[in-house]
Every structure is written in structure tokens, then in C-alpha cells.
Amino acid sequence: MLYFSEIKGKKVISEDHVLVGYLDDLIFQASEFPQLTKLIIRLPNSQKIIIDIDALIKIKHDIIIKKKYNLSKLSENELYLVKNLLDKQIIDIKGHKVIRVNDVVIQYKESWYISGVDVGVLGLLRWIKLEKFFKNLYELFGWKMKSIFLSWADIQPLELARGQVFLKKKEEKLQKIRSEDLADYLEKTTIRNVKKVIDTLNTQYSAEVLQNLNINYQSAIFRSFPPEKAAQFLEVIDSDEVVDILLAVGYKKRQLIIPFLSESKKQEVIYLLDLSKTSIGKLITSEYFYVDSQMTVFQILNRIKTETTDFSLLNYIYVINQEKQLIGVINLHELLLQSDDVVVFKFMTQNVIVVHLTTPEEIVVKKMLKYHLVALPVIDVNKKILGIITLDDVGDFILKQWI
């Protein structure tokens, strides 16, 4: 077993003892069995050449190659070890997380191949020739410092530079990674890459990943989707996020997608699109829960169980009167402390903190911070709820203004 850090930069000498150059990189076949196929040699004049791995005789103190060798070039489905794998992020599908490659392990068994990667601190120390020093230092305290090795079967490398994806495990394992983490990772690659990954996942998980991408990636991807396919994903994405995406893809594309949405989703999205003409309207979500002021705790709890299964979060319950006007609010903790037969108007907070479509974003944020609220209802001139704004919705504004 060899670490690439141990051989990079080694002299490459022909079998008749002539210096050819220095090992600069390796090329491997992007497949289930990542066989090494070529050597990249930096000549004494700093130019680089590629030769087939068949010319390699042995690797010892120096790298010995045949006297006669053929120049080659990168073929389809081949990747550079340094450029495309080393120091790049990979997906550990066994540990369900995104990690960085610090060193690459190569072995010989009938042919040279990559057996895995080192993602631990020793992989870094090896490059600066401090591996033995720190190992000895740890041993003085009775500790052991080990490499963190992941076999090739347990990783999911995504090629960043050339827009190619090589999926090596069943999609179920990839889906154990949090959608937020996978989205962060995919934002470091190409649109083509993202689409290839999305195509391997089920609709629900794909939608979660798409929802967590930044708006530039979202708009580019949804513009490239056929309208029917775009609607399939939008159907399971939160409606306020759907509005952001539809606004980003442009009017023409938006008009092609909307007819493919289900009737309930379509009505909700059109409603939010109409509100989005103001800066506050763009932040509104229709995912909120309200009850009649005459309902009991028991009735409310039953409604929560049956009507909020698709909610991503439920912080407050808004109370309305017979005219559908907002007259109170309660939080879940307050609700659970009451007896089942208590009517909600008896313990609701009547002085509700609200905002309007014309309220500046800065005021919305200040109200949330001042009153320690994670959501605010948006009402019209008749005191009817239009939707709510959550702390998450104003996150970008907070980052831009205060951080």
C-alpha cells in the first residue's frame, strides 16, 4: 500500500538510468474499480507529458519506467488524481456526511488501482513530512494517532471540473445524507452535475435538495427542466420557496409550469405570487395554522394532528373571529398547559404583534428581535391574515444588514 503523498515528486527514471522527470500526477479510470491508467511526468524543462501505466516497471526509492514508452492523453471517463480527487470534497455514504480528501491510497494487485482515501489529519501531516514526528509525540502520552481510511466502496466522488458524475452506490445510501449538506456540496460543482445527481434520487429527496440550493442554481436548473418535470418537484417544495423559484425563472417559463401544478398548489402559488409585488409579500408563507375563538383545546389538538402533517414547522396558532379577523395568538406550550375543555379565547394573547404588506423589512426584523418571535402574521386593512413571515424568511436581510 502506498500513499500518493509518498510518491508525488519522486524522480522518474528509465530502466537504462536516464532521468525522465518527476511524477506530477496520476490518471485513473472513473469506475467501480478505479484502475490507474496513466502517469503525468513533469520534465526537467517543466513541461508535462502523459504516458501509459504499462510503461511503469516498479516504484521504490525512484519510479522506474521502460526505456521506450508511448505518449498518451486523457481519455473519456478518466480523471486526474490531484486535480479531481485530492483535496476535494467527497460524500462518505457509509458515514452519511461530506468530507475532504487529504491523501489517496494506491495498491497493486494485478494492476495499479486506488483502494481508498485518507480523510484524517495524518493525511495532511504526511504532505509536510511531519507524520512520524506527531505519531511519536502522541506515543509519549500513550495515545495512538491513526489514519482515517475510507475504502473506495464507501465514498461517492463527484468530479467537479469536467461536470461528470460517477455514482457508485445505490441511491438509498446517498439519501441518508442530509439534504442541506448535499445541496451545499453540489453548489461547488456544475449545473450539469447537479442535474445528474437529481436524476438518481426519488422526487421527495430531490425536491428537498433543490429547495436548499441557492436561488441562482435553482433558477438555472428549473429553467432547464421541461414544465411537467419542474412542476413535479415544485409540488413537494414549500409554496413560499416555489414562488421564489417561479419569480427567478422568468414570466414565460413560469406560465408554462403553473398549469402542471395540482389545483390546490396552483391556487396557493398564484395567491402568493400576487402578494409578491411588495418586498414583504415576497417573504410571506401560507403555511400557518388558525382556529376559531370558540374552539376548545381538545378540538384544536385534533385539528393539529390532522391538518398540519405537511407543515415544516408550527410555532404559533392564530385565533380569528366570525369575520375572519385576527384577534389573538397562542403558542404550543400555552396550549398544552390547558385542560381539554378550555375555550381558546380565555387564554389567548389578544395584543398580537403584526405587520403589513407595506412594513419595511427592517421593522419586521426589529419586531421579531424585540418581542422574541420566530414568526409574525401579515394582515390587510381589514385585519385578516394574508400569511406569515418567519425568522428564516428574513434571514438574508439579517445577514446583509448586521453580519
Wavefront OBJ file of the C-alpha trace (Angstrom):
o trace
v 0.000 0.000 0.000
v 1.316 3.425 -0.974
v 0.129 6.927 -0.192
v 0.227 9.300 -3.139
v 1.932 11.899 -0.923
v 4.886 9.491 -0.652
v 5.476 9.266 -4.402
v 4.435 12.658 -5.780
v 7.550 14.495 -6.911
v 9.695 11.347 -6.989
v 12.238 11.000 -9.773
v 11.037 9.085 -12.806
v 13.978 7.180 -14.277
v 14.119 4.932 -17.324
v 15.415 1.381 -16.967
v 18.690 2.494 -18.561
v 19.147 5.013 -15.705
v 18.211 8.184 -17.602
v 16.271 10.858 -15.707
v 12.945 11.408 -17.464
v 11.420 13.833 -14.965
v 9.334 13.860 -11.780
v 5.942 12.340 -11.003
v 3.362 15.130 -11.085
v 0.009 13.328 -11.124
v -1.767 10.064 -11.874
v -4.768 9.396 -14.081
v -7.390 6.829 -13.134
v -10.461 5.242 -14.643
v -13.617 6.614 -13.028
v -15.415 3.344 -12.380
v -16.309 0.809 -9.705
v -12.685 -0.345 -9.868
v -10.596 2.851 -10.170
v -7.626 1.468 -12.056
v -4.628 3.744 -12.610
v -4.135 4.170 -16.334
v -1.503 6.861 -16.892
v 1.368 8.780 -15.310
v 1.853 12.520 -15.669
v 5.536 13.390 -15.617
v 6.992 16.864 -15.214
v 10.096 17.092 -17.392
v 13.252 18.939 -16.256
v 12.186 21.850 -18.503
v 8.839 21.996 -16.574
v 6.777 20.692 -19.488
v 4.440 17.803 -18.726
v 3.904 14.561 -20.596
v 1.395 11.738 -20.147
v 2.475 8.119 -20.559
v 0.575 4.841 -20.204
v 0.842 2.975 -16.892
v 2.058 -0.046 -18.897
v 5.451 1.665 -19.048
v 5.769 1.523 -15.243
v 8.207 -1.144 -14.041
v 8.326 -0.517 -10.292
v 8.029 2.091 -7.558
v 10.795 2.122 -4.967
v 13.118 4.937 -3.986
v 12.566 6.209 -7.519
v 9.930 5.407 -10.119
v 11.356 3.174 -12.824
v 9.779 3.093 -16.285
v 10.613 1.318 -19.532
v 13.213 2.786 -21.837
v 10.644 3.029 -24.611
v 7.268 4.489 -23.766
v 4.388 5.996 -25.703
v 2.972 9.448 -25.078
v -0.729 9.462 -24.334
v -3.591 11.786 -23.397
v -6.658 11.856 -21.168
v -9.449 9.592 -22.401
v -13.174 9.663 -21.755
v -14.159 8.714 -18.186
v -10.628 9.285 -16.930
v -9.828 11.711 -14.133
v -6.740 13.338 -12.660
v -5.926 12.175 -9.144
v -4.645 15.578 -7.989
v -6.983 17.834 -9.931
v -10.186 15.851 -9.497
v -9.859 13.916 -6.234
v -7.119 15.130 -3.892
v -8.203 17.942 -1.549
v -11.722 17.732 -2.986
v -14.917 17.102 -1.066
v -16.425 13.646 -1.317
v -19.527 12.039 0.094
v -18.945 9.370 2.717
v -22.020 7.231 2.049
v -21.181 4.945 4.948
v -20.979 7.764 7.473
v -23.578 9.875 5.617
v -21.511 13.066 5.522
v -19.388 15.269 3.285
v -15.637 15.157 3.933
v -12.361 16.243 2.310
v -9.682 14.009 0.783
v -6.259 14.598 2.359
v -4.372 11.731 0.714
v -5.029 8.887 -1.714
v -4.089 5.241 -1.203
v -2.895 3.205 -4.185
v -2.165 -0.514 -4.341
v -1.006 -3.153 -6.785
v -2.955 -6.354 -7.383
v -2.505 -7.486 -10.969
v -2.691 -3.774 -11.805
v -2.293 -0.447 -10.018
v -5.536 0.983 -8.594
v -6.921 3.386 -5.991
v -8.062 1.445 -2.934
v -9.313 4.381 -0.883
v -8.619 7.784 0.615
v -7.250 9.181 3.871
v -9.501 11.881 5.328
v -7.718 12.273 8.669
v -5.156 14.754 9.940
v -2.310 12.310 9.237
v -3.131 12.678 5.566
v -2.252 16.365 5.856
v 0.833 15.842 8.033
v 2.208 13.330 5.545
v 2.486 16.033 2.884
v 4.655 18.259 5.095
v 6.774 15.333 6.349
v 5.558 15.642 9.954
v 3.651 12.362 10.213
v 6.338 10.493 12.195
v 7.006 13.465 14.476
v 3.383 13.735 15.596
v 2.972 9.969 15.889
v 5.985 9.833 18.210
v 4.700 12.839 20.153
v 1.342 11.159 20.712
v 3.027 7.939 21.828
v 4.816 9.863 24.601
v 1.381 10.471 26.129
v 0.212 6.921 25.498
v -2.036 7.916 22.611
v -2.255 6.459 19.140
v -2.595 8.567 16.031
v -4.216 6.689 13.166
v -5.091 7.427 9.589
v -8.790 7.702 8.838
v -9.125 5.454 5.819
v -12.209 5.147 3.644
v -12.301 2.426 1.034
v -13.360 3.329 -2.487
v -16.585 1.368 -1.946
v -17.625 3.761 0.829
v -17.207 7.068 -0.965
v -19.145 8.953 -3.599
v -16.736 11.154 -5.583
v -18.243 13.895 -7.710
v -15.969 15.208 -10.435
v -16.064 18.978 -10.199
v -14.114 20.399 -13.087
v -15.482 18.431 -16.026
v -19.114 18.210 -14.991
v -19.211 14.435 -14.753
v -20.815 12.380 -12.018
v -19.934 8.821 -11.165
v -22.423 7.227 -8.816
v -21.135 4.082 -7.195
v -23.745 3.074 -4.683
v -27.483 2.697 -4.548
v -29.373 5.970 -4.249
v -30.797 4.952 -0.857
v -27.347 5.355 0.704
v -26.878 8.782 -0.845
v -30.253 9.832 0.508
v -29.126 9.209 4.089
v -27.068 12.386 3.811
v -28.931 15.481 4.967
v -30.376 17.346 2.007
v -28.826 20.603 3.285
v -25.334 19.060 3.262
v -25.755 17.569 -0.191
v -27.045 20.907 -1.512
v -24.019 22.742 -0.068
v -21.750 20.220 -1.734
v -23.490 20.409 -5.108
v -23.181 24.197 -5.138
v -19.429 23.679 -5.550
v -19.952 21.795 -8.792
v -21.683 22.433 -12.123
v -25.358 22.663 -13.074
v -24.847 19.573 -15.218
v -23.528 17.712 -12.182
v -26.488 18.723 -10.043
v -28.981 17.548 -12.651
v -27.268 14.167 -12.934
v -27.419 13.675 -9.172
v -31.061 14.776 -9.034
v -31.940 12.214 -11.703
v -30.696 9.381 -9.460
v -32.823 10.357 -6.436
v -36.505 9.996 -5.658
v -38.767 13.013 -6.147
v -39.194 13.842 -2.456
v -35.493 13.859 -1.621
v -34.618 15.601 -4.898
v -37.086 18.357 -4.044
v -35.513 18.786 -0.600
v -32.066 19.125 -2.171
v -33.351 21.581 -4.790
v -35.083 23.630 -2.094
v -31.769 24.039 -0.247
v -29.778 25.200 -3.278
v -29.180 28.917 -3.702
v -31.548 30.794 -5.998
v -29.026 31.006 -8.861
v -28.744 27.220 -9.035
v -32.490 26.823 -8.580
v -33.375 29.173 -11.423
v -30.832 27.636 -13.821
v -31.986 24.083 -13.088
v -35.719 24.788 -13.264
v -35.301 26.753 -16.491
v -33.686 23.657 -17.995
v -36.435 21.270 -16.824
v -39.451 20.557 -19.038
v -42.514 22.271 -17.462
v -44.105 18.997 -16.333
v -40.918 17.794 -14.630
v -40.430 21.175 -12.955
v -43.985 21.013 -11.612
v -43.379 17.545 -10.131
v -40.595 18.911 -7.957
v -42.390 22.163 -7.126
v -45.394 20.170 -5.950
v -43.450 18.966 -2.885
v -41.479 22.166 -2.221
v -42.834 24.727 0.267
v -45.074 27.191 -1.555
v -43.135 30.283 -0.497
v -39.986 28.690 -1.930
v -41.917 27.780 -5.081
v -42.794 31.447 -5.557
v -39.125 32.455 -5.255
v -38.188 29.887 -7.900
v -41.010 30.862 -10.256
v -40.088 34.534 -9.985
v -36.461 33.662 -10.746
v -37.168 31.574 -13.868
v -38.982 34.432 -15.588
v -42.524 35.116 -16.763
v -42.600 32.858 -19.851
v -41.239 29.778 -18.088
v -43.476 30.459 -15.084
v -46.583 30.478 -17.268
v -45.587 27.120 -18.765
v -45.025 25.455 -15.374
v -48.059 26.645 -13.379
v -50.715 24.695 -15.388
v -49.000 21.421 -14.421
v -49.363 22.087 -10.679
v -52.213 20.476 -8.744
v -55.248 22.701 -8.283
v -54.630 23.329 -4.569
v -50.939 24.064 -5.097
v -51.724 26.268 -8.073
v -54.198 28.403 -6.111
v -51.773 28.805 -3.218
v -48.890 29.748 -5.516
v -50.948 32.226 -7.555
v -52.120 33.823 -4.304
v -48.535 34.224 -3.078
v -47.355 35.453 -6.484
v -49.963 38.194 -6.312
v -48.715 39.221 -2.861
v -45.089 39.183 -4.034
v -45.469 42.586 -5.684
v -44.168 44.116 -2.437
v -40.894 43.296 -0.669
v -42.793 41.894 2.324
v -45.156 39.976 0.070
v -42.188 38.100 -1.413
v -41.360 36.765 2.060
v -44.839 35.578 3.014
v -45.602 31.905 3.519
v -49.108 30.484 3.585
v -48.084 27.680 5.934
v -49.771 28.850 9.114
v -52.499 27.472 11.380
v -55.557 29.334 12.631
v -58.593 28.399 14.739
v -61.938 29.870 15.673
v -62.057 31.686 19.016
v -64.800 29.346 20.316
v -62.821 26.132 19.849
v -61.662 24.085 22.823
v -58.146 22.820 23.453
v -59.286 19.283 22.640
v -60.685 20.363 19.260
v -57.559 22.335 18.412
v -55.232 19.441 19.210
v -57.268 17.131 16.986
v -57.091 19.625 14.128
v -53.340 19.996 14.559
v -52.915 16.226 14.261
v -54.932 16.004 11.056
v -54.195 19.308 9.293
v -50.509 20.025 9.894
v -48.852 16.786 8.806
v -47.207 18.585 5.861
v -46.056 21.598 7.886
v -42.302 22.033 8.157
v -42.780 23.928 11.428
v -45.593 25.067 13.716
v -44.778 27.728 16.304
v -47.969 29.699 16.792
v -51.704 29.195 16.497
v -53.618 32.256 15.353
v -57.160 32.915 16.568
v -59.831 34.525 14.385
v -63.400 35.704 14.961
v -66.509 35.104 12.858
v -65.440 37.859 10.424
v -62.108 36.019 9.876
v -60.246 38.837 11.614
v -57.134 38.116 13.664
v -57.940 38.629 17.351
v -55.384 36.518 19.225
v -52.430 34.152 19.227
v -51.176 31.251 21.356
v -48.061 29.110 21.245
v -47.973 25.337 21.526
v -46.615 25.388 25.061
v -49.507 27.518 26.276
v -51.946 25.184 24.543
v -50.533 22.039 26.153
v -50.757 23.543 29.646
v -54.547 23.941 29.397
v -57.304 21.442 30.151
v -59.036 19.855 27.167
v -62.346 21.654 27.718
v -60.945 25.200 27.972
v -62.030 27.544 25.170
v -59.136 29.230 23.387
v -60.304 32.850 23.773
v -59.928 32.501 27.566
v -56.132 32.165 27.467
v -55.061 33.601 24.113
v -52.840 36.683 23.862
v -55.039 39.443 22.481
v -52.379 42.057 21.785
v -50.980 40.410 18.648
v -47.784 41.811 17.124
v -48.482 42.155 13.390
v -47.009 43.628 10.209
v -48.496 44.778 6.900
v -47.537 44.418 3.248
v -46.101 47.938 3.372
v -43.979 47.337 6.500
v -40.217 47.692 5.758
v -38.157 44.524 6.227
v -36.005 46.247 8.826
v -39.074 46.895 11.013
v -40.159 43.260 10.640
v -36.768 42.072 11.876
v -36.698 44.566 14.746
v -40.143 43.431 15.914
v -39.083 39.787 15.841
v -35.969 40.519 17.863
v -37.665 42.902 20.296
v -40.545 40.552 21.136
v -38.542 37.300 20.747
v -40.784 35.972 17.986
v -39.883 33.481 15.266
v -42.869 34.395 13.076
v -45.147 37.386 12.511
v -48.613 37.455 10.910
v -49.138 39.765 7.942
v -52.617 41.326 7.903
v -54.566 43.503 5.479
v -56.552 46.672 6.228
v -59.478 44.536 7.431
v -57.266 42.708 9.960
v -57.479 39.452 8.001
v -54.377 37.243 7.838
v -52.617 37.200 4.468
v -49.869 34.858 5.644
v -46.894 34.855 7.986
v -43.224 35.811 7.808
v -40.764 33.587 9.657
v -37.327 34.415 11.003
v -35.942 32.108 8.343
v -37.650 34.205 5.642
v -35.809 37.367 6.720
v -32.503 35.562 7.246
v -30.894 37.002 4.104
v -31.849 40.532 5.148
v -30.342 39.994 8.610
v -27.101 38.657 7.140
v -26.864 41.556 4.709
v -27.564 44.291 7.260
v -25.997 43.128 10.514
v -23.366 40.475 9.836
l 1 2 3 4 5 6 7 8 9 10 11 12 13 14 15 16 17 18 19 20 21 22 23 24 25 26 27 28 29 30 31 32 33 34 35 36 37 38 39 40 41 42 43 44 45 46 47 48 49 50 51 52 53 54 55 56 57 58 59 60 61 62 63 64 65 66 67 68 69 70 71 72 73 74 75 76 77 78 79 80 81 82 83 84 85 86 87 88 89 90 91 92 93 94 95 96 97 98 99 100 101 102 103 104 105 106 107 108 109 110 111 112 113 114 115 116 117 118 119 120 121 122 123 124 125 126 127 128 129 130 131 132 133 134 135 136 137 138 139 140 141 142 143 144 145 146 147 148 149 150 151 152 153 154 155 156 157 158 159 160 161 162 163 164 165 166 167 168 169 170 171 172 173 174 175 176 177 178 179 180 181 182 183 184 185 186 187 188 189 190 191 192 193 194 195 196 197 198 199 200 201 202 203 204 205 206 207 208 209 210 211 212 213 214 215 216 217 218 219 220 221 222 223 224 225 226 227 228 229 230 231 232 233 234 235 236 237 238 239 240 241 242 243 244 245 246 247 248 249 250 251 252 253 254 255 256 257 258 259 260 261 262 263 264 265 266 267 268 269 270 271 272 273 274 275 276 277 278 279 280 281 282 283 284 285 286 287 288 289 290 291 292 293 294 295 296 297 298 299 300 301 302 303 304 305 306 307 308 309 310 311 312 313 314 315 316 317 318 319 320 321 322 323 324 325 326 327 328 329 330 331 332 333 334 335 336 337 338 339 340 341 342 343 344 345 346 347 348 349 350 351 352 353 354 355 356 357 358 359 360 361 362 363 364 365 366 367 368 369 370 371 372 373 374 375 376 377 378 379 380 381 382 383 384 385 386 387 388 389 390 391 392 393 394 395 396 397 398 399 400 401 402 403
